[in-house]
Amino acid sequence: MKTLPTLPTLATRRSFLRHLGTAGLVAPAFIRHLISAPPSGKVRLAAFGANGMAWSDLNSHLAHPNIELVAVAEVDLDRLGKLTQRFPDNTVRIYQDWRQLLDNEAKNIDAVTVGTPDHMHAPIGLSAMDLGLHAYVQKPLAHDVFEARRMATVAREKKLHTQMGIQIHSSGQYRTAAQLIQKGTIGKVREVHTWSSKKWGDASPAPTQEDPVPTGLDWNTWLGVVGERPFVKGAYHPGNWRKRLDFGTGTFGDMGCHIYDPVVDALRLGSPLTVRSEGPAPNDWSWAINAVIHYVFPGTDFTEGKTVKVTWYDGDARPPEEVKALLEGQPLPEQGSVFIGTKGTMILPHIDWPKFFPVADFKDFQYQRLEPGNHYGLFTDAILGGAPTTAGFDYSGPLTETVLLGGLATFYPKTTLEWDGAALQFKNMPEANAKVRRRYRKGWEIAAMNI
């Protein structure tokens, strides 16, 4: 990677100095340091993001006794408080530009954890993997379908250990549900209905105002690969980016990788044949809510017939009354899935143990509840020579592709899109293919995307 120019001095950024304590600590955070090799058997980690989900992930990683944090990149220096509280001795080097971290620290680290907004998952993850670094990346793995494919491809080519941040994949509840489906508890699965009550969308028009950029925020680096635009307070950073087309992936992208996970895992689903949105379309800057998205997948050993239907609902949308009737008065949880089989129905709340219907048919049915796995620990253990991860990019890449196709379909309501997974394109709507791969803004191109 080409060495980047030194960042401008941050001596005027009082918030940063307040977090780090003294002005003398600023220079070490932003220049290259020579350090001795870490103790044998340690995984040296760099984190991208220092607050929110990134902070939660980081603490989960650091619970492993054989991992140590070397460096952190955080574009908003006012969000470093938790990090500097935990590491008051300044043993962790801090960067504001993620590219500088990789440029300076690649030989000092073994792995990365990426917890940024969705639009930067693939650019950072691909750049790290291109340097031979193992990668833990939050869900969704990427912002666009092509990025998800590249993430899986590069991880495979580089023979890297990877894991997507769908930690519930390792939970006892989801592992048990997948096993019960595969054991034929409800027979062959005919169809599945999945939903989330979250509302990561916005029907309001794009704002026209421009607000001052907060002192500690590098707005240009926050935008990253996305085109320039003014900062608008409350519209993007730190929370509402999930609603925005260019930065987040809406409710489906936020929760679909979680809730579709046990469906894909249990049924061993491949790439969908078709996807169709019956809900509202996004406007020119934000995702819509109340989605209803129908998928048709090729059948598998665990499904009935040549194909199987899986439908997603979010916001206020829910499965139809005939599906609810199968639950015999059991209310739908806020998020979850219903598997309809040839011998019964299973409901899997997010996150809870599965229940079976008709109740009379399953009154004497008992099942063993599997113990949870350590999703984060598995990643570190794999790097140290242990068993492979369970949500590596070979699995979570195709899962992410499937979920992102649903969001893409919302741009073309009431149109059945025929998908060719091998060719990574739609057969019947060439204009939709432009949304399979976005173009990064000039100067932010990623080497691992150049194919």
Rosetta blueprint (number, residue, H / E / L):
1 M L
2 K L
3 T L
4 L L
5 P L
6 T L
7 L L
8 P L
9 T L
10 L L
11 A L
12 T L
13 R L
14 R H
15 S H
16 F H
17 L H
18 R H
19 H H
20 L H
21 G L
22 T L
23 A H
24 G H
25 L H
26 V H
27 A H
28 P H
29 A H
30 F H
31 I L
32 R L
33 H L
34 L L
35 I L
36 S L
37 A L
38 P L
39 P L
40 S L
41 G L
42 K L
43 V E
44 R E
45 L E
46 A E
47 A E
48 F E
49 G L
50 A L
51 N L
52 G H
53 M H
54 A H
55 W H
56 S H
57 D H
58 L H
59 N H
60 S H
61 H H
62 L H
63 A L
64 H L
65 P L
66 N L
67 I E
68 E E
69 L E
70 V E
71 A E
72 V E
73 A E
74 E L
75 V L
76 D E
77 L H
78 D H
79 R H
80 L L
81 G H
82 K H
83 L H
84 T H
85 Q H
86 R H
87 F L
88 P L
89 D L
90 N L
91 T L
92 V L
93 R E
94 I E
95 Y E
96 Q L
97 D L
98 W H
99 R H
100 Q H
101 L H
102 L H
103 D H
104 N H
105 E H
106 A H
107 K H
108 N H
109 I L
110 D L
111 A E
112 V E
113 T E
114 V E
115 G L
116 T L
117 P L
118 D H
119 H H
120 M H
121 H H
122 A H
123 P H
124 I H
125 G H
126 L H
127 S H
128 A H
129 M H
130 D H
131 L L
132 G L
133 L L
134 H E
135 A E
136 Y E
137 V E
138 Q E
139 K L
140 P L
141 L L
142 A L
143 H L
144 D L
145 V H
146 F H
147 E H
148 A H
149 R H
150 R H
151 M H
152 A H
153 T H
154 V H
155 A H
156 R H
157 E H
158 K H
159 K L
160 L L
161 H L
162 T E
163 Q E
164 M E
165 G E
166 I L
167 Q H
168 I H
169 H H
170 S H
171 S L
172 G H
173 Q H
174 Y H
175 R H
176 T H
177 A H
178 A H
179 Q H
180 L H
181 I H
182 Q H
183 K L
184 G L
185 T L
186 I L
187 G L
188 K L
189 V E
190 R E
191 E E
192 V E
193 H E
194 T E
195 W E
196 S E
197 S L
198 K L
199 K L
200 W L
201 G L
202 D L
203 A L
204 S L
205 P L
206 A L
207 P L
208 T L
209 Q L
210 E L
211 D L
212 P L
213 V L
214 P L
215 T L
216 G L
217 L E
218 D L
219 W H
220 N H
221 T H
222 W H
223 L H
224 G L
225 V L
226 V L
227 G L
228 E L
229 R L
230 P L
231 F L
232 V L
233 K L
234 G L
235 A L
236 Y L
237 H L
238 P L
239 G L
240 N H
241 W H
242 R H
243 K H
244 R E
245 L L
246 D L
247 F L
248 G L
249 T L
250 G H
251 T H
252 F H
253 G H
254 D H
255 M H
256 G H
257 C H
258 H H
259 I H
260 Y L
261 D H
262 P H
263 V H
264 V H
265 D H
266 A H
267 L H
268 R L
269 L L
270 G L
271 S L
272 P L
273 L L
274 T E
275 V E
276 R E
277 S E
278 E L
279 G L
280 P L
281 A L
282 P L
283 N L
284 D L
285 W L
286 S E
287 W L
288 A L
289 I L
290 N L
291 A L
292 V E
293 I E
294 H E
295 Y E
296 V E
297 F E
298 P E
299 G L
300 T L
301 D L
302 F L
303 T E
304 E L
305 G L
306 K L
307 T E
308 V E
309 K E
310 V E
311 T E
312 W E
313 Y E
314 D E
315 G L
316 D L
317 A L
318 R L
319 P L
320 P L
321 E H
322 E H
323 V H
324 K H
325 A H
326 L L
327 L L
328 E L
329 G L
330 Q L
331 P L
332 L L
333 P L
334 E L
335 Q E
336 G E
337 S E
338 V E
339 F E
340 I E
341 G E
342 T L
343 K L
344 G L
345 T E
346 M E
347 I E
348 L E
349 P E
350 H L
351 I L
352 D L
353 W L
354 P L
355 K E
356 F E
357 F E
358 P L
359 V H
360 A H
361 D H
362 F H
363 K L
364 D L
365 F L
366 Q L
367 Y L
368 Q L
369 R L
370 L L
371 E L
372 P L
373 G L
374 N L
375 H H
376 Y H
377 G H
378 L H
379 F H
380 T H
381 D H
382 A H
383 I H
384 L L
385 G L
386 G L
387 A L
388 P L
389 T L
390 T L
391 A L
392 G L
393 F H
394 D H
395 Y H
396 S H
397 G H
398 P H
399 L H
400 T H
401 E H
402 T H
403 V H
404 L H
405 L H
406 G H
407 G H
408 L H
409 A H
410 T L
411 F L
412 Y L
413 P L
414 K L
415 T L
416 T E
417 L E
418 E E
419 W E
420 D E
421 G L
422 A L
423 A L
424 L L
425 Q E
426 F E
427 K L
428 N L
429 M L
430 P H
431 E H
432 A H
433 N H
434 A H
435 K H
436 V L
437 R L
438 R L
439 R L
440 Y L
441 R L
442 K L
443 G L
444 W L
445 E L
446 I L
447 A H
448 A H
449 M H
450 N L
451 I L
